[in-house]
């Protein structure tokens, strides 16, 4: 089967846009609504009603800086960002109404709305943004956003409705940061484990962990006439067959991230299924032992490269993703400043090449049991997958079958989110080190400025669960620092080329396929939308 969807949305290069902004030092006016938004408005939205959305997993907390996929349902309901990209990467006003960069691209001054109140009734002011920036700059509280703000030196309130954010160097992904960073009420920082105070279109009504998350209309929302709904509820399903059945029988109105295998089934049942932005990437993270741990099989680059040669991407897209994907060896789409055609075919599916590398590394089957060994140790790789996304387990199973033919045992271990997170990210008890050999996962944001990829935990050059001691492949951190601190395209390309070569050689993060988030909805649900990062937006949704 050929893949149905060949590449992520071609949305241009944000760095070029930022360069133009910095050079001109202009204030940016908001872009007009997209055609999709205009079409929904012309249909005549109806006010009231409740939307029930099925999800594959529950949220973990209400920290807006936690950008894991499980957090997506609550992000745009409780919170607002300063700006928001539309589907064409036009910068749309949210809490900020205008923005101006300096000529060097090292600061941005934002004019803030003066008619916004928090869900607790307090007025939204510039110091709230400053305190959120301060929180993001601290590793223990910045969560996923901390990796994005490494060039940020601080923020200053210019009165109540203007704020300036300063950067240590030109920052090509400046607006990516503003797009993804939701603003939380500072007084809620200590209670994010179980509640949220935002400025978004909905207020938290209740959260019963594992059962339901319900938001109710924010009557004081700054955007006139929004939201249309009285309530929106998110219902997590441990049993994904039950999720699909709930759609078919009308128990739920919509669903996020339905399994690829059910795409055609739902279409046949008359359910509308729409594709997100295609800004996600399935990948396998390889976790070599840390310097303070005994050497293992994955300490040897040749063993890691054998894994790279053993991935049958076409079979994965066909059999695990049911055609809803697009095989890729590199993590960037072909419109990206970090894409290089000469790297795109660096690896193919070649078990003979993989076996030769294992032989060279001294891993051979000495006892004839079908599993290679060395110094009395069997070549068994613990491979964690995500239960809420069963296709990750299917990917692991395909790899397991293929590598078994060359004497490598892949031990696939599906994990629920509560277990997967600590294994994937590490904990204080593990000294920040991830606990797995291979991790079938997915990441995002590489479809915007390429630096977005390196905010994801497997790729980030700081606070890394793969390299908690900072023992990254030579040149990786240095070249990323160059690429992330200049607007010069050729300088960036030279740095990204070296990063790409290092990644392919080290085989730590292995791209597999583009991931398309599948949004499903009943025919009476209108205006269901999502961001360029596939985070659900219910503020414009209405039901008839």
Secondary structure, DSSP 8 states (H G I E B T S, - for coil): ---S--SS-----HHHHHHHHHHHT-B-------HHHHHHHHT------EEEEEESS------TT--SGGGHHHHHHH-EESEEE-TT--EEESSEEEEEE-TTSSEEEEEE-SS-B-TTS-B--HHHHHHHHHHHHSHHHHHHHHGGGTTEEEEEE-SSSEEEEEESS--TTHHHHHHH-EE--GGGGGGTTT----SSSEEEEEEETTTEEEEEE-TT-SSTT----SEEEEEE-SSHHHHHHHHHTTSSSEEES--GGGHHHHHHTT-EEEE----EEEEEEE----TTS---GGGSHHHHHHHHHT--HHHIIIIISTT-SEE-SSSS-TTSTT--GGGTTS----HHHHHHHHHHTT-B-SSSSSS-EETTEE-EEEEEEETTSHHHHHHHHHHHHHHHTTT-EEEEEEE-HHHHHHHHH--GGGTT----SEEEEEEE-TTSSGGGGGGSTTT-SSS-SSSTT----TTHHHHHHHHTT---HHHHHHHHHHHHHHHHHHTSEEEEEEE--EEEE-TTEE--EE-TT--EE-TT-EE-
